[in-house]
Amino acid sequence: MVYIQPQPTPSINTSLPSGSEKIEIFVFHATQRCISCINIGKYAKATIEEKFPEELKSGKITFREVNIDLPENEKMAKDYGVTGSALFINAIKDGKDNHEEDTIVWRLVTNEVQMKSYFESKLKKLL
């Protein structure tokens, strides 16, 4: 039997502003999706629904999956510089968009508990 020791959840390093007026979560993907791509969106959405229900209901936090293969999403994908699967967070403060890609979620996607914990901590830091 092989025992794999859980890795510590990475620290939250972000250039996004705290005290954001609104936080938009975008999960970009192609029409064909691997299990990791599907789980990134699933875990991010579940974290928001479970840990931030009031913010979701009020619109302070929004979640959207964006298929970059669809013509109607072409401009948005270009604006974000997305060519494949990605999770972006847009923290709006003082009416200005501040977005960055979160690449850490890809290292955590095989551990649902760790990914949700990390993502919850990141969103709390931005609120």
C-alpha positions in Angstrom: 0.0 0.0 0.0 1.3 3.4 -0.9 0.4 6.4 1.3 0.6 9.8 -0.3 0.9 12.6 2.2 -1.4 15.5 1.6 0.3 18.7 0.5 -0.3 21.9 2.4 -2.6 24.4 0.7 -0.6 27.0 -1.1 -0.5 30.5 0.3 -2.7 33.2 -1.4 -0.5 35.5 -3.5 -2.5 37.8 -5.6 -2.2 41.3 -7.2 -6.0 41.6 -7.0 -7.4 44.3 -4.6 -9.1 43.4 -1.3 -12.3 45.2 -0.5 -13.7 44.5 -4.0 -17.2 45.8 -4.8 -17.8 42.8 -7.0 -16.0 39.5 -7.9 -16.6 37.8 -11.2 -15.4 34.2 -11.6 -14.9 33.0 -15.2 -14.1 29.4 -16.1 -13.0 29.4 -19.7 -13.1 26.1 -21.6 -13.3 24.5 -25.0 -16.2 22.4 -26.2 -14.2 19.3 -25.5 -13.3 19.2 -21.8 -11.1 16.9 -19.8 -12.1 15.8 -16.3 -9.7 18.4 -14.7 -11.3 21.2 -16.7 -14.8 20.0 -15.6 -13.7 19.7 -12.0 -12.2 23.2 -11.8 -15.5 24.7 -12.7 -17.5 22.3 -10.5 -15.4 22.9 -7.4 -15.3 26.7 -8.0 -19.0 26.8 -8.4 -19.7 24.6 -5.4 -17.4 26.7 -3.2 -19.3 29.9 -4.1 -22.7 28.2 -3.6 -21.7 26.6 -0.3 -19.5 29.4 1.3 -20.8 32.6 -0.3 -24.6 32.1 -0.8 -25.5 35.7 0.2 -22.8 37.2 -2.0 -24.0 35.0 -4.9 -27.6 35.9 -4.3 -26.9 39.7 -4.2 -24.6 39.6 -7.2 -21.5 40.6 -5.3 -20.0 37.3 -6.5 -20.9 35.9 -9.9 -19.8 32.7 -11.6 -19.9 32.0 -15.4 -18.5 29.2 -17.5 -17.4 30.5 -21.0 -17.0 28.2 -23.9 -14.3 29.8 -26.0 -15.2 27.8 -29.1 -18.5 29.6 -29.4 -18.5 32.7 -31.7 -20.3 34.9 -29.1 -17.5 34.3 -26.6 -14.6 35.1 -29.1 -14.2 38.7 -28.0 -14.2 37.9 -24.3 -11.6 35.1 -24.8 -9.4 37.5 -26.7 -9.8 40.3 -24.1 -8.6 37.9 -21.4 -6.0 36.3 -23.6 -7.5 32.9 -23.2 -6.7 30.1 -25.8 -7.6 27.1 -23.6 -9.0 26.2 -20.2 -8.5 28.8 -17.5 -10.0 30.2 -14.3 -10.0 34.0 -14.1 -11.0 36.2 -11.2 -12.1 39.8 -11.9 -12.1 41.8 -8.7 -13.9 45.1 -9.4 -12.9 48.0 -7.2 -13.7 51.7 -7.7 -15.4 50.7 -10.9 -12.2 49.2 -12.4 -11.7 45.7 -13.6 -8.7 43.9 -12.1 -8.4 40.4 -13.5 -5.9 37.6 -13.2 -5.7 34.0 -14.0 -5.5 31.6 -11.1 -3.1 28.8 -12.1 -2.8 27.3 -8.6 -6.2 25.6 -8.9 -4.7 23.3 -11.5 -2.2 22.0 -8.9 -5.1 21.4 -6.5 -7.7 19.9 -8.8 -7.0 16.3 -7.8 -7.9 17.2 -4.2 -11.4 18.6 -4.0 -11.1 19.6 -0.3 -7.8 21.4 -0.8 -9.0 23.2 -3.9 -12.2 24.4 -2.3 -10.3 25.5 0.8 -7.8 27.5 -1.2 -10.5 29.0 -3.4 -12.6 30.0 -0.4 -9.6 31.7 1.2 -8.8 33.6 -1.9 -12.3 34.9 -2.3 -12.4 35.9 1.3 -9.2 37.9 0.8 -10.8 39.8 -2.0 -14.0 40.7 -0.2 
